[in-house]
Amino acid sequence: MSFTGKYEVDTQENYEAFMKLIGIPDDTIAKGKNFKFTTEVVQNGNEFTWSQIYPGHTMTNKFIIGQESEMETMAGKKFKVNS
């Protein structure tokens, strides 16, 4: 089953608490509080491109199942994952 598609947020329960927890500044949280961002997933075999589209900014991470990948949080912090 492919996960390719565009997904729009329907509700944002605990949005502010989560954003604060990951280090997003209060002014940025306020700007995004009522915005429903879109997530776009493109799957090509075991390779995934995961993009979150915000007003004026798109954040994209890529990973391959079974390989270590470097990703970036919304706050710009980089981390490695094994998927």
C-alpha positions as CSV (number, residue, x, y, z in Angstrom):
1,M,0.0,0.0,0.0
2,S,1.4,3.4,-1.0
3,F,1.3,6.3,1.4
4,T,1.7,8.9,-1.5
5,G,-0.8,11.7,-1.1
6,K,-1.6,15.1,0.5
7,Y,-3.0,15.2,4.0
8,E,-4.5,18.2,5.7
9,V,-4.7,18.6,9.5
10,D,-8.3,18.4,10.8
11,T,-7.7,19.2,14.5
12,Q,-4.7,20.2,16.5
13,E,-5.2,19.0,20.1
14,N,-2.3,20.0,22.4
15,Y,-0.7,22.0,19.6
16,E,0.8,24.7,21.9
17,A,2.2,22.3,24.4
18,F,3.8,20.1,21.7
19,M,5.3,23.1,19.9
20,K,6.8,24.5,23.1
21,L,8.2,21.0,24.0
22,I,10.1,20.8,20.7
23,G,11.5,24.4,21.1
24,I,9.3,26.5,18.8
25,P,9.3,30.2,19.8
26,D,6.0,31.6,21.2
27,D,5.6,34.1,18.3
28,T,5.9,31.3,15.8
29,I,3.4,29.2,17.7
30,A,0.9,32.1,17.7
31,K,1.3,32.5,13.9
32,G,0.6,28.8,13.2
33,K,-2.1,28.2,15.8
34,N,-5.0,28.5,13.5
35,F,-3.3,27.4,10.3
36,K,-4.1,24.0,8.9
37,F,-0.8,22.9,7.3
38,T,-0.6,20.2,4.6
39,T,1.6,17.2,4.7
40,E,2.7,15.7,1.4
41,V,4.1,12.2,1.2
42,V,5.8,10.8,-1.9
43,Q,6.7,7.1,-1.8
44,N,9.0,5.5,-4.4
45,G,9.5,1.9,-3.3
46,N,11.3,2.1,0.1
47,E,12.2,5.8,-0.4
48,F,10.0,8.4,1.2
49,T,9.9,12.2,0.8
50,W,7.9,13.8,3.7
51,S,7.0,17.6,3.3
52,Q,5.1,19.8,5.6
53,I,3.8,22.9,3.9
54,Y,3.3,26.1,6.0
55,P,2.6,29.6,4.8
56,G,5.9,30.9,3.4
57,H,7.9,27.7,4.4
58,T,8.1,24.1,3.4
59,M,10.1,21.6,5.5
60,T,11.1,18.4,3.7
61,N,12.7,15.2,5.0
62,K,13.8,12.2,3.0
63,F,14.4,8.7,4.2
64,I,14.9,5.1,3.0
65,I,13.4,2.2,4.9
66,G,16.2,0.1,6.4
67,Q,18.9,2.9,6.2
68,E,20.1,5.6,8.6
69,S,18.9,9.0,7.5
70,E,19.4,12.6,8.8
71,M,16.3,14.6,9.4
72,E,15.4,18.0,10.6
73,T,12.8,19.2,13.1
74,M,10.6,22.2,12.6
75,A,13.0,24.1,15.0
76,G,15.9,23.3,12.7
77,K,17.6,20.7,14.9
78,K,19.1,17.8,12.9
79,F,18.9,14.2,14.1
80,K,19.5,10.7,12.7
81,V,17.0,7.9,12.5
82,N,17.0,4.3,11.5
83,S,13.8,3.5,9.7
